[in-house]
Every structure is written in C-alpha cells, then in structure tokens.
C-alpha cells in the first residue's frame, strides 16, 4: 500500500527487498495514510484485506514461477 512507507499487507514477515526484486510491486490506488472519517477507515480496512489476500496468493505464484525458471536453467 502506498503511504509514508511501503507496506506489504500479509507479508510483513517476508524479505520485502527480495520480493520486490523477484515479483515486482503494484500499489493500491488512493491508499492515503491520513484517515479523516469512519468511511475512509473502513475503505482502508477493505483495501488492506484485499491487498493481504492478493499478496499471499501472488507470493505463492511468484515463488512457483521462480522455482520453475530455476529448474529450466539447470
């Protein structure tokens, strides 16, 4: 999520530098870090939940692709 610092929802325990290099980065559009209303707070929660689910699925995919590429080279 784009905010004052780069956050990878659901992947907080992973090596984010390695993931960025291996898998790339896509930002959640309009993900401000200043929340002014209850509605904005809920939208932020929803965006975080979506990003967490997406990141966990993409991590598996990315690692599988990387593993397949490694085996193809060997």
C-alpha positions in Angstrom: 0.0 0.0 0.0 1.3 3.4 -0.9 1.7 5.6 2.2 4.6 7.2 4.0 6.4 3.8 3.9 5.9 0.8 1.7 3.7 -1.8 3.3 3.2 -5.3 2.0 -0.1 -6.4 3.7 0.1 -10.1 4.7 3.8 -10.4 4.0 5.2 -8.4 7.0 7.5 -11.3 7.9 9.0 -11.8 4.5 12.1 -10.3 3.0 10.4 -7.4 1.2 13.5 -6.3 -0.7 13.9 -9.8 -2.2 10.1 -9.9 -3.0 10.3 -6.6 -4.8 13.1 -7.7 -7.0 11.6 -11.1 -7.7 8.0 -10.3 -8.0 7.7 -6.6 -8.5 5.3 -4.1 -6.8 1.8 -2.9 -7.5 0.3 -0.2 -5.4 -3.3 0.0 -4.2 -4.5 3.2 -5.8 -5.7 6.0 -3.5 -4.4 4.4 -0.3 -3.7 7.5 1.8 -2.2 7.3 5.3 -4.3 10.1 6.7 -7.9 9.0 7.6 -10.4 11.7 8.1 -13.7 9.7 8.5 -15.2 6.4 9.6 -15.9 5.7 5.9 -12.3 6.3 5.0 -11.2 4.0 7.8 -13.5 1.2 6.5 -12.2 1.7 3.0 -8.7 1.4 4.3 -9.5 -1.8 6.1 -11.2 -3.2 3.0 -8.2 -2.3 0.8 -5.8 -3.8 3.3 -7.8 -7.1 3.4 -7.8 -7.2 -0.4 -4.1 -6.5 -0.6 -3.3 -9.1 2.0 -5.2 -11.8 0.2 -3.8 -10.7 -3.2 -0.2 -10.6 -1.8 -0.4 -14.1 -0.3 -1.8 -15.6 -3.5 0.8 -13.8 -5.6 3.6 -14.8 -3.3 2.8 -18.5 -3.9 2.6 -17.9 -7.7 5.8 -15.8 -7.8 7.7 -18.5 -5.9 6.4 -21.2 -8.2 7.4 -19.3 -11.3 10.8 -18.5 -9.8 11.3 -22.2 -8.9 10.2 -23.3 -12.4 12.6 -20.8 -14.0 15.4 -22.1 -11.9 14.7 -25.7 -12.8 14.6 -24.8 -16.5 18.0 -23.2 -16.3 19.6 -26.2 -14.6 
